[in-house]
Amino acid sequence: MQHKVLKVNPSDNVIVALRNLEAGENIEFEGETYTLPRSIAAKHKFVTQDLQTGDHVTMYGVLVGKATQPIKRGEQVTTFNLKHESEEYSVNKRVPQTNWQAPDVVKWENRTFMGYHRSDGQVGTANYWLVVPLVFCENRNILKLKEAFDKALGYAFPDIYLRQVEDLVQLHQKGQTTGIDSYNQETTGNAAGNRLFPNLDGIKFLTHESGCGENNQDSELLAALFAAYANNANVAGITVLSLGCQKTQFTDLMNEIKKRNPEFDKPILLFEQQAYGTEFDMMSAAIKETFKGLIEANKLTRQPAPLSKLNIGLKCGGSDGFSGISANPVLGHLSDIVVALGGNTYLAEFPELCGVEQELINRCVTKEKAEKFEYLMRDYASKAEAVGAGFDMNPSAGNIKDGLITDAIKSAGAAKKGGTAPIVDVLNYTELAKEPGLHLVCTPGNDVLATTGKAASGATIILFTTGLGTPTGNPVCPVVKVSTNTQLAKKMPDIIDFDCGEIITGEKTIEQTAEELLEYCIKLASGQTITKAQQLGQDDFMPWKRGVNL
């Protein structure tokens, strides 16, 4: 039988409802009886003792809030009686982690996946050609290329919504508008058509609103971001469209590429509209040269690679009160396995590390790494506060409705995605990983900004937990949607790839589920399956303008 409640950490003074609890219900837990004065929805928490105004609330073993009014034993914590509060942190308080207990990975040591091997030693889980604009002026041309290449090469998706509108037009033309409400079109397959290039997983066309008319930092960051994407192991080559006069120049892109990888040798094709003259001349040249590049990229085939070549991003979005209990700890254990095997994992979303900074500082392998993390956190937080957007404002309406009352509650659960491994490096936005292990990556919590940043640091698969549901994907990095609860997996099967709900019901353990998810990742990395986001063509890309985003 499913447990009714759970205390995450023995030191916590809140208990989580695992199912809906009724007013007046007596909850027996660890030898104590709690009588609930009001009903409490699943995912929310009630306090284990009477609290006075100013008393602290602890969850996951850390400070997550402060009572703004008295809270009686058994009462739920809400936005009305609790506000964000977190512990102070400092490198000066650092107690280095020295005794990490790595999981037993003997069963995985000889396992392989079928990946795309690059000349610099990286191994991709996919093989994409990238088409990017150096400035927003070229967005239209990018979209025209996308339409032409996708349709001609078999990458276009059936337009089921166009067909729906066409059907309604016919009803109207026949004078049968009364049938509009009863009209129902079956959802047909989203798979692309027959592809000319079977070893090329896709051509990805990116657009953005940057590259000119902005501060120098944002223009420089755009070049850095595209350089990092060019270096991603899932990318075979790049076509670049430029207007010519914009701030972000092709030389900036090439300098950023060489800075990251002096041995970079992937093909980069530049087409500058002001140099060609007419749009037709530039576009025709781009089509011909890109097509020749695709022929070469298609010659690469999947070959065996050890699991140490996996690069896995760890992300959450549309989080709920179960995120830190089921799906996020699953990612944490999977991360520990991958790290123990010599692979890379990436934990980002700095606004969602609020309250666990000291633990992460302690886990940094050197004082210098810890100092970099503290600097990036404080710098980000101060800039957010300067415009009235502190980290405490991070939880969304959906987060709060489903139990994440303060940013510290949300963050303490989000940090579980990073497992327990030492932190080998701290990466600023667009910095690449240089050594295997767990990395902290400075990004916002914003779903698309964070996934964009993880792919820039080298992730070739992103595991994305969600309790409420989100379709977010990425153009070059498959995004696996992992649900925290089975209800969501059943409600939104078109976006959820993997369900961790059986942890909540007590049917499976975190460790067991993590190993099942790793098996899924091996299939995905080998091209034996694709994610729901890939099936839907969900290619979300958003450069981080270093104003304040949470």
N, C-alpha and C positions, 0 to 999 in steps of 0.2 A: 504494500500500500504506500502511496506517495506521502512523504512527510508534509506536514502543514506549514512548518516554519523552518528557518535556518539561521544560526548565528555564524557569520563568516569567520570571525576571529575570536578566540576565547576572551580577549580583552574588550570586545565591543560592548557598548551599552544600548545597542539597537538590535532587533530581531527582524528578519525579512519574512514577509508572507509569501509562501510558495503557491498558494491558491487563495481565492477570495475567502475572507474570514467575516463572520457575522457579528453584529453587535450583541453583546452579552455572552458570547462564546468564551468558554474556558479553554485556554491553551496550556497544555502540559508540555514543559520543555526543560530538560536537564534538572529535574527535581523541583522545579518552580511552577506555580500556576499563575497565569495572567488572565484576568477577566477584562475583555475588551469593551470599553464604554461605547464605541462606535464601530461600524463595519469598516474593514480595511481591505482594499483591493489587492490582488496579487501584485507582487513586485515592490510594494510599499513597506515601510518599516514602522515598528512601534518601540517605545523605550522600555528598558528593563527596570527602571527606577524613577522615582520622582526627581524632576529636574527643576531648578530655579532659574530665573532670568540670569543669563551670563554663563550658565554651566555648559560644559563641552559635551559634544556628541562624538563618539568614536565608532568608526566602521572600518573594516579591513585592517584593524589594528592601528589606524592613524586618525588624527583629528580631522573631522569633516564638517563641523559646524558648531554654532553657538546658539543656545536657546534665547529667543527674544521675548519670551514670556514663560511662566511656569508650565511644565508639561507633566501630566500625571502618568504614573506607571501604567503601561498598556495603551497609552494614547499614541496616535500616529504622528510622525514628524511631517510637517508641511511647510510650504513657503510662508505661512502665517506665524509659525512658532519657531522657525529655525532659519538662520542665515549662514552664509559661507564663512568659514574660518579654517585656517590651515597653519601648520607649524612653520616657524622660521627655519631657514636652512642656510648653510654656509660650508664652504670648503674647510674652514677652520674647525668645524665640528666633525670632519670626516673620520670615519672609522673604516679603513679599507677592508673589503671582503677578501678573505684569504682562503676560505675552505669550501669553495663551490662543489657541491655533490652533483656531478654530471649524471644524466640518466644512462642506463645500460643500453648501448646502441649496437651490441654485437650482431643482432639479427639484421641490421641495416648496412653493415660495413661493406658488404660485397654487392649491394644493390646498385643498379644503374638506372638512368633514364635515357631516352633517345633524344638527344638535343642537337642543335646546330653549332658546330665548333668554329670559332673565329680565329683569325691568325694570331691575335694577341693572347690566346689562351682562354678567353671567356667562352661560355657555352650558353646559347640562347634556348629558351623553351618554345620560341616561335621564330618565324623568318618574315620580317616585314620590310617593305620599302616605304620611306617617309617622304612626304611632299609638304614643304613648309614655306610660309611667306616671312620675309624679314620685316615687313611692315603691313599694317592693316589695309593699306591701299590695294594690296594684291589678293585680298580675301575672295573677291568675286572670281578672279582667275583660278584660284585654288579650287573653288567649288565647281567651276566649269570643267576643270581637269578631272575632278572626282566623278562627276556625272559621266564623262566620256570613258574613263578607264574602268570604272566599276561595271558599267553596262556591257562594254565590249569584251572584258576579260572574265566575266562571270562572277564578280564579287558583289553585284547589286542584290539587294534584298527585295523580295516581292512586296509591292506597295499595297498592303491589304486595306489601308485607309483610303487610298485613292479609289480602289474598287468599290468601297462602301459608298463614297460620294457619287461615283458614276451610277451605281444602282439606284440611289435616291433621285438622281437626275432623271433616270428613265421612269421611275414611278411618277414623278411630277409631270413629265411630258405626256404620260398616258392618262393623266387626270386621276391618279390613284394616291393622292397625298394622304388619304386616310390610312394608308398602309404603312406610313413612315414609322409610327410608333411600334408596330408589330414586326417591322423588318429586323432580321437577325442574321448576320453573316458569321459563318463558322470561321474561327481563327485557323488559318492555314500555315503550313510550315514556313519558318523564317530563314531556312538555309539558303545560301547563295546558289547560283546555278552552276553549270559545268565550268570548271576553271581551266583556262589555257595553261596556267603555270601551277602544277600540283604541289611543288615544293615551296611555293610562295604563299604564306598564310594570308596576305592581304597587302594592299597599298593604302597607307594611312595619310589622309589629307587634314592638316591642322590649320585652324584659323584662330585669330586673336585680335585684340584691340590695342596693340602696343607697337613699338618700333620707331615712333616719332611723336613730336608734340608733347613730350613728357620730360621728366627730369632724367639726367644722365644715368643715374643709378638704375632706373627701370629699363632703359634701353640696353645698358650693359648686361643686366640680368637676363634679358631676353636672349642675347647671344650666348650667355653662359648656359641657359636652359636648353637651347637647341644643341649646343655642343655636348651637353650631358646626354641628351636623347640620342644623338648620333653615335655616342660611345656605348649605348645600351646594347647588350649582347643579342637582343631580339631584333636589332635593326641591321639590315644588309647594306643599305645605301640610301642616299638622300638627294632629292631634287629641291633646289632652293629658288624661289621667285623673289626678285627684288625690284623695287621701282627705280632706285638708283640714288636719289637725293636724301633718303631718310637718315635718321640718327644711327640706327643699328645697321652697320655695314658688314659686307661679306668678310672683310679682313678681320673684323671683330670676332666673327664666328670662328674663322680658321685659327685665330690666336687662342681662343678659348679651347678649341679642340686639342691643339698641340700642347697647351698647358696641362690638360687632363691626361692625354695619352700621346707622347712623342712618337710612338710606333703606329699611330692611327693610319690605316691604309684603305678604308672603305671608300667607294666612289662617291664624290660630291659634285653634283651638276648645278651650275649657276646660270640663271637666265634673268637678265636685267632689262626691264621694259624700256627705259629711256635710251639704252644702247641699241636695242633692236629697231625702235621706231614704232612700227604698228603692233598692235596686240596680236594680230594673226601671225605675224612673223615670229614673235617670241613664243607664242603658244604652240605653233607647229614645230619649232625647234625643240621645245621642252618635251613634246609628245614623242618625237622620234628618238631623242637621246635617252629619255626615260625608258622607253620600250626596249632599247638595246640593253640598258642596265637591268631590266627585269629578266631578260633572257639569261644573263649571267647569274643573277641571284637565284634563279630557279635551278641552276646546276648543283647547288649545295643540297646535300641530303642529310637526314638525321643519322647520327652515329651514337654509340653508347658513351655515357659520361657518368662518373661517380656522383653520388648525392652531395659531395662537397662542392660541386659546381652550382648548386641551387642558390638563388638569391631571392629571399622571400620577404616581402613587405607585410607589416602587421598593422591593420587599420580597423577602426570601428566608426560607425555612423548610423544615425537613426537608432541610437542606443536606448536601452530600457533597463529596468531594475534587475533583470536577469543577466545583463551583459557581463558584469564582473563576476558572476557565479558560474556560468556555463561556458559560453563561447569564448570569452576572452582568456580564461585560464586554459582552455583547450589550445588556443594559439600560443600561449606561453609555454606549455609543455612541448608542443611541436617545435617552437623556436629553440628550446633547450636541446632537443634531439638533433636538429640541423646544425646548431653550433658545435655540439659534441662530435659531429661528423666532419667538421671543418668547413661548413657552409656559412653563408651570410644571412643575417636577418636584420630588419630595419624597423625601429619603433620611433614614430614621429609624433606630430600633433602636440607641440609644446604647451598650448593652453590646457591640454588634458593630461598634463603631468603635474598639475598644481596640487600640492599637498604631499607628494611623494618624492619631492626633489632630493631630500636628504638621503633616502634609500638609494636613489640613483647615483648621487654623488659618492656614496660609499662603495657602490659597485663598479665605478670607473677604475680601470686598471692602473692609472697613474694620476698623480695630483694634477698634472697639466691638463689631462682630459677632463677632470672634474672642474677645474677652473674655467675651461672653455664652456662647459655646460652651464655653470652658474652665470657666466657673463651673458651667454645667449638668452637664458631664461630671464634674467633681470632686465636686460636691454629690451627684450620683446614686451615684458610686462609693463615697463615704464612708458614705452611708446603707446601701449594700449590705454593706460591710465591717463596719459596726457590728452587724449581725445575723448575721455569719458567712456571708454570701452574696456574696463578691467576684465581680467580672467573670470571674475565671479559672475559676469554676465553671459558666460559661455553656454550654459544649459538652455536648450530650446524649449518651446512650449510642449513639444512631444516628449522630450526627455523628462520634464517635470511631471507631466500627466502620468508617465509610466514609472515614477519612483525615484528619478535622479533629481533630488531637491536642491542640492548645492553643487558647485563646480568641483569641490573636493570629493564629494561622493562619486560624481561622474568620473573624475580623474583617477581616484584610487582603484576603481573598477577597470578603467581603460588601461592603466599601467600593467594590469595582469597579463596583457598580451605579450609583454617583454620577458615573461618567465623569470628565472632566477640567475641566469648566466652573467658572468662579468661583462661589463661594457667596454669593448676594445677601442671604440673611437666615438667621437661626437662630431657630426657633420653639419656644417651650415648648409643652407639652401643651395642646391646644385653641386655641392661637393661630392666626389666619388669615394666609395669605400676603397681602402688600400690594403686591408688585411682581413682575414676571415674572422667571423664572430658576430656578436650583437652590437649594433650601432644605434645611437640616438641621432635622429635627423630633424633639424629645425624646420618645421612647417606649421601653418595654421591647422586648426582642427577641421576647418571647412573641407568637406569630402573631396571635392575635385582638386582643390589646391594641394591637399595632402597626398592624394594618389599621384598627381602630377609630379610632386616633389620626390616621392619614393622611387618612381621610375627614373627620375633624373639621377638619383644616387646609385642606381644599378639594379633595382629590383626587376626580376623577370617573371615573378608571380606575386600578386598581392592577395592576401587573405583578408577579407573585409567582413567583420561581424556586424550584425544588425538585429535589433529587437523589434523595430517598427517597420523596416523595409525601405530599401532605396535601390534604384536601378544603376547607380554609378558604375562606370567602366573606365577604361583607359585605352588609348589607341595602340600602344606598343606592349603593354603588360597585361596579361589576362588577370581579371579581378574576380576572385571566387567569393560569392556571397554566402556567408555562414550565419544561419539564424540561431538566435538564443533560445527560441521556444518553438515547439512543433506547431502551435496554432498559426504562427506566421508562415511557416514553411507550407502549410496546407492552403492558407489564404492567398499567398502570392507565389505560386509554384513557377511562374514564368521568370522570376528574378532570383530565387533562392537555389543554390547549388548543393548545400550541405546543411544538415540539421543537427543541432546540439541539444535539442529539447529533451532527449531521454536522460540527460544528466539531471534536469529539474525533476523529472518523475522518478528518479532513482533507479532507472533501468540500466544505465551505463555509467562508467567512471570517466573522469576527465582524461586519465591516461589512455584508456581504451579508445575513447573518441578521438583523441589527438593522433593516435596511430592510424585510425581509419582515415582521418583527414590527410595524413601524410601519404597514404596509398593513393588517395584521390589526386594529390599534387603530382605524384610520379606519373600517373596516367595522363594528366594534363600536360606536364612537361614533355611527355613523349608524343604528344599529338594524337592520343587515343580518344580524347574527348575535348570539348570546348565548353566554356562557361556560358551561363545564360546571358550575361552582358554581351559576350561575343555574338551569340545567336541573335540578339536584338540590335547589333551594330551600335552599341552604346560606347562611343569613343569620346569620352569627356576629357577636355584639356583646358587648363586655365593657368597662365603665368601668374605668379604672385607679385603684384606691384607692392613694394615694401611699405605701403601704408599699412593701416591696421586691419587685419582680418583675423577672426577667431575660428 
